[in-house]
Amino acid sequence: MTVTDQFIQRNAEFAARGPEPLSVVPALRAVVITCADHRVDPAHILGLGLGEAAVVRNAGGRITDTTLQTVAMMAIVIAEEGQSGGFELIVLHHTDCGVGRLAGHADLLASYFGIATERLPEKHVSDPIAAVAADVELLRSNPMLPRDLIVSGLVYDVDTGKVETVVPAAPLGQ
């Protein structure tokens, strides 16, 4: 049996219980941007239940042009549902991230971030604390995002299981 076969079987069991009716807007009005790393599952780390938060995952949990577009589109969907304001965005990076292992692949990283290779040091790929602070600052400077969007920056330690607040939650407009 392949992993896909296992997933289809698990889905059949899920569907037999009947999916919960959920709003397009997450119950906690939160979006978590985090790494695609399998060790960093926000449902487990943050104790999220189904439908409580939307999760955007990418390499390093980094803020890229694509991530910015995704968040802007989510904000529009939430506003279209008549629920703008009070929306929270949590940027969750982690220790021992694989992106740090790509430091020797400057062209690949520069392409991923959409920047010149000379600007890679600003991305702090080997330092999750500096990286999350830089990404929150990038969000603050982006005019596509609503100013009342609340943003915070956290770092998860894969060895201890603890989350550290690097950037406390505050509206983008501050």
N, C-alpha and C positions, 0 to 999 in steps of 0.2 A: 504494500500500500504506500503510495506517495504522500508527501505532506499535503499536497492539494487534495487528495482523496480524504485525508483526515479532516481537513478544514471543511470540505463539503459535508462530511458526516456530522461534524460538530454544528454546522449551520442548520442541517435538517433538524437536529435536536432543539436548537434555538428557535427555529421557525415553528416547531410543533408546540412550544410553550406560548407562542404568539408574541411578536415584538410589542414593546410598550409604545403607546402613542406619545410621541414627543414633539414639542414645538421646534421650529427651525431655529429659534433663539435659545441658546443654552440656559438652563435653569439658574445658574450662578452668574449669567451674563459675563462670562469669562472666556478668553481665548489664551491657550498656552502655546507658545512657540518654543519648540525644543528640538533636540537632536534625534536623528533617526536611530541612534544606537539602541540596541535591544535592552541594555541595562538601565535605560532612562525612560521608563514607562510612567508618564504622569498619573495614570489611573492608580498605580500602586504607590508611587512616591508621595503623591498629594492626597491620596484617599478619595479619588473622584468616582462617583457613580455614573452610570449610563445617563447621558443627557445633561450632565451638569456643566460641562465645558467643552468647547471646540478645541481641537488640538491640531496644530500645524507642525509637521516634522520635516526636517531637511538635514543636510550634512552640517553638523555643528550647532544646529538650532540658530543659525545666523540670520541676520537681517540682510536680505539681498533685495534686488529690484522685484523679483518674483514674490518674495515674502511680503513686501510692502503692498504690492498690487492685491495679493490675497487678503490681507488685513483690511485694506480700503474697501474691497468688494464685500467682505463680511460686515463691515460697518454700515454699508449701504443696505444690505439685506435686513439687518437689525432695524435700521431706520424705516425701511419699507414696511416692516411689521408693526410700526408705530411704537417702537421701544428704544428710541435713541436716548442717549445720556446714561451715565452710570456704567458704561461698558468697560471692562477691565482686561488689559493685555499683560500677560506675564511672560517675560523672556527668561527661559530656564536653560542655562548652560550647565556643564558638568566637568568634573575632573577627569583626567585620563582620556580625553576626547581624541578620537582617531584623526580629526582634522589637524591636530598638532603634529601628527606623524607625516603630514603632507608638506611640511616646511621646505623640504628639498625639491618640491614640484611647484616652483613659483608660477610658471605659466598656467598650470591647471588652477591653482588658487586664485590668481588674478582674473582668469576667465570666470570662475565661479562668482567672485565678488563684483565683477564688471568694472574693474579698476586696472590701472597700470601696475606692473610688478613693483615699481619704486614705492608704491603706496601700501604694499602689503604689511609693513610694520604697524600701520594704524589699526590693523585688524586683530593684532595680538593673538594669533592662532594657537600659541602655546600657553596662554595665560587666561583661564576662564573668567577670572575676576575682572581683569582689564577688558576682556572681550565683551562681557555682558554690559559693562558700563559704556563701552563704545557703541554697542548696538542700541542701548536705550537712548543715548544721545542722538544717534541717527534717526530714531523714531521721533524724537522731540523736534528735530529740524525738518521733518517732512510735512509739507503743506497739504498733502492728500488726506491726512488723517484728521479726524475731528479733534478740536482742542480740548473737549471735555473727556476724551478717552483717558482712562487711568492706566498708567504703565508702571511696571516694577521689573527689577532684575534680580534673579536668584541664581545661585550656583549649588548644584547637587554634588555631594562628595560620594563617589561610587564605592569608597572603602568603608565609610561610616554610616551611610544611608541618610545623613543629615543634610538639610537645605540651609544655606546661609543667604540672608538678604544683603545684597550688594547695593541695590538702588531701591529705596523704599517707595511704596505705591504713592503716586501723585498724578494729577491731571497733566496732560501734555502741555497745556497752556501755561504752566508755572515755570 
